[in-house]
Amino acid sequence: MALSLILRRCDEARAVFGVSTATYYEWISKGLMTPGVSIGVRSVAWPDHELQAIARARVAGLTDDEIKILVKDLMAGRAKLAEEVAA
């Protein structure tokens, strides 16, 4: 699967799941959602491919523990991308 370079701001990201801001940030604190990527001094956004992967996992009925593993894998993918860009 090709890496999506589309970034979604918080309102768009939350709309994928239909949840409130409080719930969205609670998911982040519990490891059920990736944290935002800094795109400016006071701006964050989320890679669309990460949002879609987590949405697919929820639709598939994965447990919270399984989604936490997915989130860790997505974060590892970010780290790998950062290494590739730095090389």
A tleap script that builds the chain and sets N, CA, C and O, in Angstrom:
source leaprc.protein.ff14SB
mol = sequence {
  NMET ALA LEU SER LEU ILE LEU ARG ARG CYS
  ASP GLU ALA ARG ALA VAL PHE GLY VAL SER
  THR ALA THR TYR TYR GLU TRP ILE SER LYS
  GLY LEU MET THR PRO GLY VAL SER ILE GLY
  VAL ARG SER VAL ALA TRP PRO ASP HIE GLU
  LEU GLN ALA ILE ALA ARG ALA ARG VAL ALA
  GLY LEU THR ASP ASP GLU ILE LYS ILE LEU
  VAL LYS ASP LEU MET ALA GLY ARG ALA LYS
  LEU ALA GLU GLU VAL ALA CALA
}
set mol.1.N position { 0.842 -1.177 0.000 }
set mol.1.CA position { 0.000 0.000 0.000 }
set mol.1.C position { 0.886 1.238 0.000 }
set mol.1.O position { 1.826 1.338 0.788 }
set mol.2.N position { 0.582 2.175 -0.883 }
set mol.2.CA position { 1.360 3.405 -0.971 }
set mol.2.C position { 1.075 4.285 0.232 }
set mol.2.O position { -0.046 4.333 0.739 }
set mol.3.N position { 2.100 4.972 0.673 }
set mol.3.CA position { 1.977 5.867 1.815 }
set mol.3.C position { 1.215 7.122 1.401 }
set mol.3.O position { 1.585 7.788 0.433 }
set mol.4.N position { 0.160 7.439 2.130 }
set mol.4.CA position { -0.613 8.642 1.863 }
set mol.4.C position { 0.108 9.843 2.461 }
set mol.4.O position { 0.531 9.810 3.617 }
set mol.5.N position { 0.242 10.881 1.687 }
set mol.5.CA position { 0.879 12.093 2.188 }
set mol.5.C position { -0.159 13.139 2.576 }
set mol.5.O position { 0.176 14.303 2.796 }
set mol.6.N position { -1.399 12.728 2.658 }
set mol.6.CA position { -2.474 13.636 3.046 }
set mol.6.C position { -2.499 13.761 4.562 }
set mol.6.O position { -2.476 12.759 5.278 }
set mol.7.N position { -2.544 14.979 5.038 }
set mol.7.CA position { -2.645 15.243 6.474 }
set mol.7.C position { -4.020 15.815 6.779 }
set mol.7.O position { -4.549 16.630 6.023 }
set mol.8.N position { -4.590 15.379 7.894 }
set mol.8.CA position { -5.905 15.847 8.313 }
set mol.8.C position { -5.775 16.607 9.625 }
set mol.8.O position { -5.170 16.117 10.578 }
set mol.9.N position { -6.347 17.806 9.667 }
set mol.9.CA position { -6.388 18.572 10.914 }
set mol.9.C position { -7.355 17.901 11.869 }
set mol.9.O position { -8.070 16.981 11.473 }
set mol.10.N position { -7.393 18.343 13.126 }
set mol.10.CA position { -8.156 17.668 14.178 }
set mol.10.C position { -9.626 17.478 13.831 }
set mol.10.O position { -10.157 16.382 14.008 }
set mol.11.N position { -10.294 18.514 13.344 }
set mol.11.CA position { -11.721 18.375 13.033 }
set mol.11.C position { -11.959 17.308 11.978 }
set mol.11.O position { -12.899 16.520 12.090 }
set mol.12.N position { -11.113 17.276 10.952 }
set mol.12.CA position { -11.241 16.250 9.909 }
set mol.12.C position { -10.926 14.869 10.462 }
set mol.12.O position { -11.610 13.893 10.153 }
set mol.13.N position { -9.890 14.796 11.278 }
set mol.13.CA position { -9.495 13.509 11.852 }
set mol.13.C position { -10.596 12.959 12.749 }
set mol.13.O position { -10.930 11.776 12.676 }
set mol.14.N position { -11.151 13.806 13.583 }
set mol.14.CA position { -12.244 13.382 14.471 }
set mol.14.C position { -13.460 12.941 13.674 }
set mol.14.O position { -14.164 12.013 14.072 }
set mol.15.N position { -13.710 13.606 12.543 }
set mol.15.CA position { -14.871 13.281 11.712 }
set mol.15.C position { -14.788 11.854 11.163 }
set mol.15.O position { -15.817 11.223 10.921 }
set mol.16.N position { -13.583 11.350 10.968 }
set mol.16.CA position { -13.423 9.963 10.503 }
set mol.16.C position { -14.098 9.011 11.483 }
set mol.16.O position { -14.669 7.997 11.081 }
set mol.17.N position { -14.029 9.340 12.763 }
set mol.17.CA position { -14.541 8.461 13.811 }
set mol.17.C position { -15.861 8.942 14.408 }
set mol.17.O position { -16.545 8.181 15.092 }
set mol.18.N position { -16.218 10.187 14.155 }
set mol.18.CA position { -17.457 10.733 14.691 }
set mol.18.C position { -17.443 10.892 16.203 }
set mol.18.O position { -18.443 10.640 16.876 }
set mol.19.N position { -16.297 11.312 16.727 }
set mol.19.CA position { -16.172 11.454 18.176 }
set mol.19.C position { -15.870 12.902 18.549 }
set mol.19.O position { -15.461 13.705 17.709 }
set mol.20.N position { -16.079 13.216 19.825 }
set mol.20.CA position { -15.800 14.558 20.336 }
set mol.20.C position { -14.297 14.775 20.466 }
set mol.20.O position { -13.505 13.833 20.423 }
set mol.21.N position { -13.934 16.027 20.623 }
set mol.21.CA position { -12.524 16.366 20.843 }
set mol.21.C position { -12.003 15.681 22.102 }
set mol.21.O position { -10.891 15.154 22.103 }
set mol.22.N position { -12.791 15.683 23.166 }
set mol.22.CA position { -12.365 15.054 24.419 }
set mol.22.C position { -12.099 13.562 24.231 }
set mol.22.O position { -11.089 13.042 24.706 }
set mol.23.N position { -13.001 12.882 23.542 }
set mol.23.CA position { -12.815 11.441 23.299 }
set mol.23.C position { -11.587 11.199 22.443 }
set mol.23.O position { -10.811 10.283 22.712 }
set mol.24.N position { -11.406 12.017 21.411 }
set mol.24.CA position { -10.271 11.853 20.506 }
set mol.24.C position { -8.946 11.953 21.269 }
set mol.24.O position { -8.060 11.114 21.105 }
set mol.25.N position { -8.825 12.984 22.101 }
set mol.25.CA position { -7.592 13.150 22.857 }
set mol.25.C position { -7.455 12.116 23.975 }
set mol.25.O position { -6.339 11.787 24.376 }
set mol.26.N position { -8.562 11.607 24.475 }
set mol.26.CA position { -8.504 10.501 25.434 }
set mol.26.C position { -7.937 9.255 24.751 }
set mol.26.O position { -7.122 8.542 25.336 }
set mol.27.N position { -8.365 8.993 23.519 }
set mol.27.CA position { -7.817 7.866 22.762 }
set mol.27.C position { -6.304 8.021 22.600 }
set mol.27.O position { -5.557 7.052 22.740 }
set mol.28.N position { -5.862 9.235 22.306 }
set mol.28.CA position { -4.418 9.459 22.157 }
set mol.28.C position { -3.713 9.141 23.470 }
set mol.28.O position { -2.696 8.448 23.463 }
set mol.29.N position { -4.224 9.627 24.588 }
set mol.29.CA position { -3.583 9.406 25.883 }
set mol.29.C position { -3.580 7.936 26.272 }
set mol.29.O position { -2.703 7.495 27.014 }
set mol.30.N position { -4.557 7.168 25.778 }
set mol.30.CA position { -4.626 5.744 26.091 }
set mol.30.C position { -3.893 4.873 25.073 }
set mol.30.O position { -3.874 3.650 25.207 }
set mol.31.N position { -3.285 5.494 24.050 }
set mol.31.CA position { -2.561 4.732 23.040 }
set mol.31.C position { -3.454 4.108 21.990 }
set mol.31.O position { -3.038 3.187 21.286 }
set mol.32.N position { -4.692 4.606 21.875 }
set mol.32.CA position { -5.637 4.075 20.888 }
set mol.32.C position { -5.669 4.903 19.605 }
set mol.32.O position { -6.418 4.596 18.678 }
set mol.33.N position { -4.854 5.950 19.561 }
set mol.33.CA position { -4.763 6.833 18.401 }
set mol.33.C position { -3.353 7.397 18.370 }
set mol.33.O position { -2.763 7.670 19.415 }
set mol.34.N position { -2.823 7.568 17.190 }
set mol.34.CA position { -1.500 8.176 17.074 }
set mol.34.C position { -1.585 9.649 17.453 }
set mol.34.O position { -2.611 10.288 17.217 }
set mol.35.N position { -0.527 10.195 18.033 }
set mol.35.CA position { -0.518 11.636 18.302 }
set mol.35.C position { -0.351 12.401 16.990 }
set mol.35.O position { 0.095 11.847 15.985 }
set mol.36.N position { -0.713 13.663 17.019 }
set mol.36.CA position { -0.580 14.478 15.828 }
set mol.36.C position { 0.870 14.744 15.460 }
set mol.36.O position { 1.780 14.620 16.279 }
set mol.37.N position { 1.052 15.113 14.205 }
set mol.37.CA position { 2.363 15.488 13.670 }
set mol.37.C position { 2.421 17.009 13.637 }
set mol.37.O position { 1.501 17.656 13.137 }
set mol.38.N position { 3.481 17.573 14.160 }
set mol.38.CA position { 3.626 19.025 14.147 }
set mol.38.C position { 3.776 19.518 12.706 }
set mol.38.O position { 4.639 19.054 11.960 }
set mol.39.N position { 2.917 20.470 12.336 }
set mol.39.CA position { 3.014 21.063 10.998 }
set mol.39.C position { 3.238 22.569 11.085 }
set mol.39.O position { 3.192 23.273 10.076 }
set mol.40.N position { 3.478 23.044 12.279 }
set mol.40.CA position { 3.717 24.458 12.501 }
set mol.40.C position { 3.913 24.700 13.985 }
set mol.40.O position { 3.902 23.762 14.782 }
set mol.41.N position { 4.091 25.944 14.349 }
set mol.41.CA position { 4.357 26.288 15.736 }
set mol.41.C position { 3.239 25.823 16.659 }
set mol.41.O position { 3.509 25.288 17.735 }
set mol.42.N position { 2.001 26.018 16.257 }
set mol.42.CA position { 0.861 25.607 17.090 }
set mol.42.C position { -0.140 24.770 16.311 }
set mol.42.O position { -1.341 24.821 16.576 }
set mol.43.N position { 0.354 24.005 15.356 }
set mol.43.CA position { -0.547 23.228 14.505 }
set mol.43.C position { -0.099 21.776 14.424 }
set mol.43.O position { 1.088 21.481 14.280 }
set mol.44.N position { -1.070 20.877 14.521 }
set mol.44.CA position { -0.802 19.455 14.328 }
set mol.44.C position { -1.832 18.896 13.355 }
set mol.44.O position { -2.911 19.456 13.163 }
set mol.45.N position { -1.461 17.774 12.752 }
set mol.45.CA position { -2.357 17.072 11.844 }
set mol.45.C position { -2.015 15.589 11.916 }
set mol.45.O position { -0.993 15.201 12.481 }
set mol.46.N position { -2.880 14.774 11.339 }
set mol.46.CA position { -2.696 13.324 11.373 }
set mol.46.C position { -2.604 12.791 9.955 }
set mol.46.O position { -3.407 13.166 9.101 }
set mol.47.N position { -1.627 11.912 9.688 }
set mol.47.CA position { -1.546 11.284 8.368 }
set mol.47.C position { -2.822 10.478 8.092 }
set mol.47.O position { -3.250 9.673 8.919 }
set mol.48.N position { -3.409 10.704 6.939 }
set mol.48.CA position { -4.656 10.042 6.592 }
set mol.48.C position { -4.528 8.521 6.613 }
set mol.48.O position { -5.456 7.830 7.031 }
set mol.49.N position { -3.392 7.997 6.168 }
set mol.49.CA position { -3.256 6.531 6.137 }
set mol.49.C position { -3.323 5.937 7.550 }
set mol.49.O position { -3.790 4.812 7.725 }
set mol.50.N position { -2.857 6.689 8.558 }
set mol.50.CA position { -2.961 6.207 9.937 }
set mol.50.C position { -4.417 6.212 10.403 }
set mol.50.O position { -4.879 5.260 11.031 }
set mol.51.N position { -5.128 7.284 10.092 }
set mol.51.CA position { -6.542 7.361 10.470 }
set mol.51.C position { -7.331 6.229 9.830 }
set mol.51.O position { -8.169 5.601 10.476 }
set mol.52.N position { -7.056 5.975 8.556 }
set mol.52.CA position { -7.785 4.924 7.845 }
set mol.52.C position { -7.463 3.542 8.415 }
set mol.52.O position { -8.353 2.698 8.526 }
set mol.53.N position { -6.208 3.305 8.776 }
set mol.53.CA position { -5.826 2.007 9.349 }
set mol.53.C position { -6.536 1.779 10.682 }
set mol.53.O position { -7.019 0.679 10.951 }
set mol.54.N position { -6.598 2.808 11.506 }
set mol.54.CA position { -7.264 2.677 12.806 }
set mol.54.C position { -8.768 2.530 12.613 }
set mol.54.O position { -9.407 1.755 13.325 }
set mol.55.N position { -9.340 3.256 11.666 }
set mol.55.CA position { -10.777 3.122 11.384 }
set mol.55.C position { -11.094 1.708 10.900 }
set mol.55.O position { -12.083 1.117 11.334 }
set mol.56.N position { -10.266 1.158 10.007 }
set mol.56.CA position { -10.483 -0.216 9.530 }
set mol.56.C position { -10.408 -1.200 10.682 }
set mol.56.O position { -11.187 -2.151 10.740 }
set mol.57.N position { -9.473 -0.981 11.603 }
set mol.57.CA position { -9.328 -1.869 12.755 }
set mol.57.C position { -10.576 -1.821 13.632 }
set mol.57.O position { -11.036 -2.854 14.119 }
set mol.58.N position { -11.117 -0.635 13.830 }
set mol.58.CA position { -12.335 -0.503 14.643 }
set mol.58.C position { -13.517 -1.192 13.953 }
set mol.58.O position { -14.296 -1.890 14.602 }
set mol.59.N position { -13.648 -0.993 12.637 }
set mol.59.CA position { -14.737 -1.626 11.890 }
set mol.59.C position { -14.599 -3.148 11.934 }
set mol.59.O position { -15.596 -3.867 11.996 }
set mol.60.N position { -13.360 -3.629 11.901 }
set mol.60.CA position { -13.105 -5.066 11.940 }
set mol.60.C position { -13.343 -5.661 13.320 }
set mol.60.O position { -13.340 -6.881 13.484 }
set mol.61.N position { -13.548 -4.801 14.310 }
set mol.61.CA position { -13.850 -5.284 15.650 }
set mol.61.C position { -12.636 -5.627 16.492 }
set mol.61.O position { -12.750 -6.383 17.456 }
set mol.62.N position { -11.461 -5.080 16.142 }
set mol.62.CA position { -10.285 -5.332 16.957 }
set mol.62.C position { -10.489 -4.787 18.366 }
set mol.62.O position { -11.175 -3.785 18.565 }
set mol.63.N position { -9.896 -5.449 19.320 }
set mol.63.CA position { -9.978 -5.012 20.707 }
set mol.63.C position { -9.088 -3.786 20.919 }
set mol.63.O position { -8.248 -3.465 20.078 }
set mol.64.N position { -9.281 -3.111 22.043 }
set mol.64.CA position { -8.417 -1.974 22.366 }
set mol.64.C position { -6.959 -2.393 22.430 }
set mol.64.O position { -6.085 -1.653 21.976 }
set mol.65.N position { -6.679 -3.567 22.986 }
set mol.65.CA position { -5.290 -4.033 23.054 }
set mol.65.C position { -4.710 -4.235 21.660 }
set mol.65.O position { -3.543 -3.920 21.427 }
set mol.66.N position { -5.506 -4.755 20.733 }
set mol.66.CA position { -5.037 -4.946 19.356 }
set mol.66.C position { -4.833 -3.604 18.661 }
set mol.66.O position { -3.897 -3.447 17.877 }
set mol.67.N position { -5.696 -2.645 18.942 }
set mol.67.CA position { -5.545 -1.314 18.349 }
set mol.67.C position { -4.303 -0.629 18.904 }
set mol.67.O position { -3.620 0.089 18.174 }
set mol.68.N position { -4.001 -0.836 20.172 }
set mol.68.CA position { -2.774 -0.273 20.749 }
set mol.68.C position { -1.540 -0.812 20.041 }
set mol.68.O position { -0.580 -0.072 19.825 }
set mol.69.N position { -1.552 -2.076 19.680 }
set mol.69.CA position { -0.435 -2.670 18.939 }
set mol.69.C position { -0.339 -2.023 17.560 }
set mol.69.O position { 0.754 -1.697 17.097 }
set mol.70.N position { -1.487 -1.836 16.904 }
set mol.70.CA position { -1.510 -1.166 15.602 }
set mol.70.C position { -0.927 0.237 15.714 }
set mol.70.O position { -0.118 0.641 14.878 }
set mol.71.N position { -1.329 0.983 16.738 }
set mol.71.CA position { -0.823 2.346 16.934 }
set mol.71.C position { 0.696 2.324 17.122 }
set mol.71.O position { 1.400 3.169 16.568 }
set mol.72.N position { 1.203 1.368 17.896 }
set mol.72.CA position { 2.659 1.254 18.070 }
set mol.72.C position { 3.339 0.969 16.739 }
set mol.72.O position { 4.402 1.521 16.453 }
set mol.73.N position { 2.731 0.106 15.919 }
set mol.73.CA position { 3.286 -0.195 14.600 }
set mol.73.C position { 3.286 1.041 13.700 }
set mol.73.O position { 4.245 1.285 12.968 }
set mol.74.N position { 2.210 1.813 13.761 }
set mol.74.CA position { 2.143 3.043 12.964 }
set mol.74.C position { 3.217 4.039 13.402 }
set mol.74.O position { 3.831 4.706 12.570 }
set mol.75.N position { 3.434 4.131 14.709 }
set mol.75.CA position { 4.478 5.033 15.213 }
set mol.75.C position { 5.862 4.548 14.801 }
set mol.75.O position { 6.742 5.360 14.517 }
set mol.76.N position { 6.063 3.235 14.765 }
set mol.76.CA position { 7.340 2.687 14.289 }
set mol.76.C position { 7.540 3.042 12.815 }
set mol.76.O position { 8.659 3.306 12.377 }
set mol.77.N position { 6.449 3.044 12.063 }
set mol.77.CA position { 6.524 3.448 10.657 }
set mol.77.C position { 6.938 4.899 10.507 }
set mol.77.O position { 7.689 5.244 9.595 }
set mol.78.N position { 6.452 5.748 11.397 }
set mol.78.CA position { 6.880 7.163 11.384 }
set mol.78.C position { 8.371 7.263 11.640 }
set mol.78.O position { 9.076 8.014 10.965 }
set mol.79.N position { 8.851 6.500 12.620 }
set mol.79.CA position { 10.276 6.547 12.965 }
set mol.79.C position { 11.125 6.069 11.790 }
set mol.79.O position { 12.175 6.643 11.501 }
set mol.80.N position { 10.669 5.024 11.120 }
set mol.80.CA position { 11.404 4.500 9.961 }
set mol.80.C position { 11.437 5.540 8.844 }
set mol.80.O position { 12.472 5.737 8.207 }
set mol.81.N position { 10.315 6.200 8.609 }
set mol.81.CA position { 10.270 7.240 7.593 }
set mol.81.C position { 11.227 8.374 7.931 }
set mol.81.O position { 11.918 8.896 7.056 }
set mol.82.N position { 11.262 8.750 9.202 }
set mol.82.CA position { 12.184 9.823 9.623 }
set mol.82.C position { 13.631 9.428 9.358 }
set mol.82.O position { 14.433 10.256 8.927 }
set mol.83.N position { 13.968 8.168 9.612 }
set mol.83.CA position { 15.328 7.681 9.344 }
set mol.83.C position { 15.637 7.743 7.860 }
set mol.83.O position { 16.734 8.143 7.468 }
set mol.84.N position { 14.667 7.347 7.021 }
set mol.84.CA position { 14.875 7.353 5.568 }
set mol.84.C position { 15.060 8.769 5.054 }
set mol.84.O position { 15.893 9.013 4.182 }
set mol.85.N position { 14.290 9.698 5.590 }
set mol.85.CA position { 14.393 11.092 5.144 }
set mol.85.C position { 15.732 11.679 5.565 }
set mol.85.O position { 16.334 12.456 4.824 }
set mol.86.N position { 16.200 11.307 6.756 }
set mol.86.CA position { 17.461 11.843 7.268 }
set mol.86.C position { 18.679 11.274 6.535 }
set mol.86.O position { 19.749 11.884 6.524 }
set mol.87.N position { 18.504 10.110 5.928 }
set mol.87.CA position { 19.647 9.447 5.255 }
set mol.87.C position { 20.003 10.106 3.946 }
set mol.87.O position { 20.933 9.670 3.268 }
savepdb mol mol.pdb
quit
